[in-house]
Amino acid sequence: MKSQIKIVKRKPDPTPTDSQVESVTKSVQQSTREIAIVVKKWIAELKERKSQSQLYFTPLKVR
């Protein structure tokens, strides 16, 4: 009993058109912008927490 193997070669991906490149670039720029916004929010929250903690913990006077 012989089994036959058929080899199928796929065609290479076509070169991306300008519109496809633009959409990929826009999505990268958008995700980068979103990441920057999130990081800025984290930094603002950290600064706010630090300022709040300084209000509660006053430094002791050294004599």
N, CA, C and O atoms as a GROMACS GRO file, in nm:
protein
  252
    1MET      N    1   0.085  -0.117   0.000
    1MET     CA    2   0.000   0.000   0.000
    1MET      C    3   0.090   0.124   0.000
    1MET      O    4   0.162   0.149   0.097
    2LYS      N    5   0.086   0.200  -0.108
    2LYS     CA    6   0.167   0.320  -0.119
    2LYS      C    7   0.079   0.442  -0.096
    2LYS      O    8  -0.033   0.452  -0.147
    3SER      N    9   0.133   0.535  -0.016
    3SER     CA   10   0.058   0.660   0.002
    3SER      C   11   0.130   0.770  -0.076
    3SER      O   12   0.253   0.774  -0.079
    4GLN      N   13   0.054   0.854  -0.136
    4GLN     CA   14   0.112   0.962  -0.214
    4GLN      C   15   0.115   1.090  -0.131
    4GLN      O   16   0.021   1.121  -0.057
    5ILE      N   17   0.222   1.162  -0.144
    5ILE     CA   18   0.237   1.288  -0.074
    5ILE      C   19   0.239   1.398  -0.180
    5ILE      O   20   0.316   1.394  -0.276
    6LYS      N   21   0.155   1.495  -0.158
    6LYS     CA   22   0.149   1.606  -0.252
    6LYS      C   23   0.207   1.729  -0.183
    6LYS      O   24   0.161   1.768  -0.076
    7ILE      N   25   0.306   1.790  -0.244
    7ILE     CA   26   0.370   1.909  -0.189
    7ILE      C   27   0.311   2.030  -0.258
    7ILE      O   28   0.313   2.042  -0.380
    8VAL      N   29   0.259   2.121  -0.175
    8VAL     CA   30   0.199   2.242  -0.228
    8VAL      C   31   0.282   2.360  -0.178
    8VAL      O   32   0.295   2.380  -0.057
    9LYS      N   33   0.336   2.436  -0.270
    9LYS     CA   34   0.414   2.553  -0.231
    9LYS      C   35   0.322   2.674  -0.230
    9LYS      O   36   0.245   2.699  -0.324
   10ARG      N   37   0.332   2.748  -0.122
   10ARG     CA   38   0.250   2.868  -0.111
   10ARG      C   39   0.317   2.983  -0.184
   10ARG      O   40   0.440   2.991  -0.193
   11LYS      N   41   0.233   3.071  -0.234
   11LYS     CA   42   0.286   3.190  -0.299
   11LYS      C   43   0.333   3.286  -0.190
   11LYS      O   44   0.271   3.294  -0.084
   12PRO      N   45   0.440   3.359  -0.214
   12PRO     CA   46   0.484   3.455  -0.113
   12PRO      C   47   0.381   3.565  -0.093
   12PRO      O   48   0.303   3.597  -0.183
   13ASP      N   49   0.381   3.622   0.028
   13ASP     CA   50   0.287   3.730   0.058
   13ASP      C   51   0.309   3.847  -0.037
   13ASP      O   52   0.423   3.884  -0.065
   14PRO      N   53   0.202   3.904  -0.084
   14PRO     CA   54   0.219   4.020  -0.173
   14PRO      C   55   0.277   4.137  -0.093
   14PRO      O   56   0.258   4.147   0.028
   15THR      N   57   0.345   4.224  -0.162
   15THR     CA   58   0.401   4.341  -0.095
   15THR      C   59   0.288   4.429  -0.046
   15THR      O   60   0.189   4.449  -0.117
   16PRO      N   61   0.301   4.482   0.075
   16PRO     CA   62   0.193   4.565   0.128
   16PRO      C   63   0.180   4.694   0.048
   16PRO      O   64   0.279   4.755   0.006
   17THR      N   65   0.058   4.733   0.031
   17THR     CA   66   0.032   4.857  -0.041
   17THR      C   67   0.052   4.974   0.054
   17THR      O   68   0.066   4.955   0.175
   18ASP      N   69   0.053   5.094   0.000
   18ASP     CA   70   0.073   5.213   0.083
   18ASP      C   71  -0.035   5.227   0.189
   18ASP      O   72  -0.006   5.268   0.302
   19SER      N   73  -0.158   5.195   0.155
   19SER     CA   74  -0.267   5.210   0.252
   19SER      C   75  -0.250   5.112   0.368
   19SER      O   76  -0.280   5.145   0.482
   20GLN      N   77  -0.200   4.990   0.339
   20GLN     CA   78  -0.176   4.893   0.446
   20GLN      C   79  -0.064   4.940   0.537
   20GLN      O   80  -0.072   4.924   0.659
   21VAL      N   81   0.040   4.997   0.480
   21VAL     CA   82   0.152   5.047   0.560
   21VAL      C   83   0.105   5.162   0.648
   21VAL      O   84   0.144   5.171   0.764
   22GLU      N   85   0.023   5.251   0.593
   22GLU     CA   86  -0.028   5.363   0.670
   22GLU      C   87  -0.113   5.316   0.787
   22GLU      O   88  -0.102   5.370   0.898
   23SER      N   89  -0.198   5.217   0.765
   23SER     CA   90  -0.285   5.168   0.872
   23SER      C   91  -0.202   5.103   0.983
   23SER      O   92  -0.234   5.120   1.101
   24VAL      N   93  -0.097   5.030   0.947
   24VAL     CA   94  -0.011   4.970   1.048
   24VAL      C   95   0.062   5.079   1.126
   24VAL      O   96   0.072   5.072   1.248
   25THR      N   97   0.111   5.180   1.056
   25THR     CA   98   0.182   5.290   1.121
   25THR      C   99   0.088   5.366   1.214
   25THR      O  100   0.128   5.402   1.325
   26LYS      N  101  -0.035   5.390   1.170
   26LYS     CA  102  -0.130   5.461   1.255
   26LYS      C  103  -0.161   5.380   1.380
   26LYS      O  104  -0.171   5.438   1.489
   27SER      N  105  -0.177   5.250   1.367
   27SER     CA  106  -0.209   5.170   1.484
   27SER      C  107  -0.091   5.167   1.581
   27SER      O  108  -0.112   5.166   1.703
   28VAL      N  109   0.030   5.166   1.530
   28VAL     CA  110   0.148   5.170   1.618
   28VAL      C  111   0.154   5.304   1.689
   28VAL      O  112   0.180   5.310   1.809
   29GLN      N  113   0.129   5.413   1.614
   29GLN     CA  114   0.131   5.546   1.676
   29GLN      C  115   0.021   5.559   1.779
   29GLN      O  116   0.041   5.620   1.884
   30GLN      N  117  -0.094   5.503   1.751
   30GLN     CA  118  -0.205   5.511   1.844
   30GLN      C  119  -0.174   5.432   1.971
   30GLN      O  120  -0.199   5.481   2.081
   31SER      N  121  -0.120   5.313   1.958
   31SER     CA  122  -0.090   5.234   2.077
   31SER      C  123   0.022   5.299   2.157
   31SER      O  124   0.021   5.294   2.280
   32THR      N  125   0.119   5.361   2.089
   32THR     CA  126   0.225   5.431   2.159
   32THR      C  127   0.168   5.548   2.238
   32THR      O  128   0.207   5.573   2.352
   33ARG      N  129   0.075   5.620   2.176
   33ARG     CA  130   0.011   5.733   2.244
   33ARG      C  131  -0.066   5.685   2.367
   33ARG      O  132  -0.061   5.748   2.472
   34GLU      N  133  -0.138   5.572   2.353
   34GLU     CA  134  -0.215   5.519   2.465
   34GLU      C  135  -0.123   5.477   2.580
   34GLU      O  136  -0.155   5.500   2.696
   35ILE      N  137  -0.010   5.417   2.547
   35ILE     CA  138   0.085   5.376   2.650
   35ILE      C  139   0.139   5.499   2.722
   35ILE      O  140   0.151   5.499   2.845
   36ALA      N  141   0.172   5.603   2.647
   36ALA     CA  142   0.224   5.726   2.708
   36ALA      C  143   0.120   5.787   2.802
   36ALA      O  144   0.156   5.834   2.910
   37ILE      N  145  -0.005   5.786   2.763
   37ILE     CA  146  -0.111   5.841   2.848
   37ILE      C  147  -0.123   5.762   2.978
   37ILE      O  148  -0.136   5.820   3.086
   38VAL      N  149  -0.117   5.630   2.969
   38VAL     CA  150  -0.128   5.546   3.089
   38VAL      C  151  -0.010   5.571   3.182
   38VAL      O  152  -0.028   5.583   3.303
   39VAL      N  153   0.110   5.579   3.128
   39VAL     CA  154   0.228   5.602   3.211
   39VAL      C  155   0.220   5.739   3.278
   39VAL      O  156   0.255   5.752   3.395
   40LYS      N  157   0.175   5.840   3.205
   40LYS     CA  158   0.161   5.973   3.264
   40LYS      C  159   0.060   5.971   3.378
   40LYS      O  160   0.079   6.039   3.479
   41LYS      N  161  -0.048   5.895   3.363
   41LYS     CA  162  -0.147   5.883   3.470
   41LYS      C  163  -0.086   5.817   3.592
   41LYS      O  164  -0.110   5.859   3.705
   42TRP      N  165  -0.005   5.711   3.571
   42TRP     CA  166   0.061   5.644   3.682
   42TRP      C  167   0.152   5.740   3.757
   42TRP      O  168   0.154   5.742   3.880
   43ILE      N  169   0.228   5.819   3.682
   43ILE     CA  170   0.320   5.914   3.745
   43ILE      C  171   0.243   6.018   3.825
   43ILE      O  172   0.282   6.052   3.937
   44ALA      N  173   0.133   6.068   3.769
   44ALA     CA  174   0.051   6.167   3.840
   44ALA      C  175  -0.007   6.107   3.968
   44ALA      O  176  -0.011   6.174   4.072
   45GLU      N  177  -0.053   5.981   3.962
   45GLU     CA  178  -0.108   5.915   4.080
   45GLU      C  179   0.001   5.896   4.186
   45GLU      O  180  -0.025   5.914   4.305
   46LEU      N  181   0.120   5.859   4.144
   46LEU     CA  182   0.230   5.840   4.237
   46LEU      C  183   0.265   5.972   4.307
   46LEU      O  184   0.284   5.975   4.428
   47LYS      N  185   0.273   6.080   4.230
   47LYS     CA  186   0.302   6.210   4.290
   47LYS      C  187   0.194   6.251   4.388
   47LYS      O  188   0.222   6.307   4.494
   48GLU      N  189   0.069   6.223   4.353
   48GLU     CA  190  -0.041   6.258   4.442
   48GLU      C  191  -0.034   6.177   4.572
   48GLU      O  192  -0.055   6.232   4.680
   49ARG      N  193  -0.004   6.047   4.560
   49ARG     CA  194   0.009   5.964   4.681
   49ARG      C  195   0.123   6.012   4.769
   49ARG      O  196   0.111   6.015   4.891
   50LYS      N  197   0.234   6.051   4.706
   50LYS     CA  198   0.348   6.100   4.784
   50LYS      C  199   0.312   6.229   4.857
   50LYS      O  200   0.347   6.246   4.974
   51SER      N  201   0.242   6.319   4.789
   51SER     CA  202   0.206   6.444   4.854
   51SER      C  203   0.105   6.420   4.966
   51SER      O  204   0.110   6.488   5.068
   52GLN      N  205   0.017   6.324   4.950
   52GLN     CA  206  -0.080   6.291   5.054
   52GLN      C  207  -0.009   6.230   5.175
   52GLN      O  208  -0.044   6.258   5.289
   53SER      N  209   0.090   6.146   5.150
   53SER     CA  210   0.159   6.081   5.261
   53SER      C  211   0.244   6.182   5.338
   53SER      O  212   0.264   6.165   5.458
   54GLN      N  213   0.294   6.285   5.270
   54GLN     CA  214   0.373   6.387   5.339
   54GLN      C  215   0.284   6.470   5.431
   54GLN      O  216   0.333   6.522   5.532
   55LEU      N  217   0.158   6.483   5.399
   55LEU     CA  218   0.067   6.556   5.486
   55LEU      C  219   0.043   6.480   5.617
   55LEU      O  220   0.027   6.542   5.722
   56TYR      N  221   0.040   6.351   5.612
   56TYR     CA  222   0.012   6.270   5.730
   56TYR      C  223   0.136   6.247   5.816
   56TYR      O  224   0.125   6.234   5.938
   57PHE      N  225   0.252   6.241   5.755
   57PHE     CA  226   0.374   6.213   5.828
   57PHE      C  227   0.463   6.337   5.830
   57PHE      O  228   0.537   6.363   5.735
   58THR      N  229   0.454   6.412   5.937
   58THR     CA  230   0.539   6.529   5.948
   58THR      C  231   0.674   6.486   6.005
   58THR      O  232   0.679   6.399   6.092
   59PRO      N  233   0.781   6.545   5.960
   59PRO     CA  234   0.913   6.504   6.011
   59PRO      C  235   0.930   6.544   6.158
   59PRO      O  236   0.879   6.648   6.201
   60LEU      N  237   1.001   6.462   6.233
   60LEU     CA  238   1.029   6.489   6.372
   60LEU      C  239   1.141   6.591   6.383
   60LEU      O  240   1.234   6.592   6.302
   61LYS      N  241   1.133   6.676   6.484
   61LYS     CA  242   1.236   6.775   6.505
   61LYS      C  243   1.351   6.711   6.581
   61LYS      O  244   1.330   6.643   6.682
   62VAL      N  245   1.470   6.734   6.533
   62VAL     CA  246   1.588   6.680   6.599
   62VAL      C  247   1.643   6.788   6.693
   62VAL      O  248   1.662   6.902   6.653
   63ARG      N  249   1.667   6.748   6.820
   63ARG     CA  250   1.713   6.846   6.917
   63ARG      C  251   1.860   6.840   6.936
   63ARG      O  252   1.915   6.916   7.015
   0.00000   0.00000   0.00000
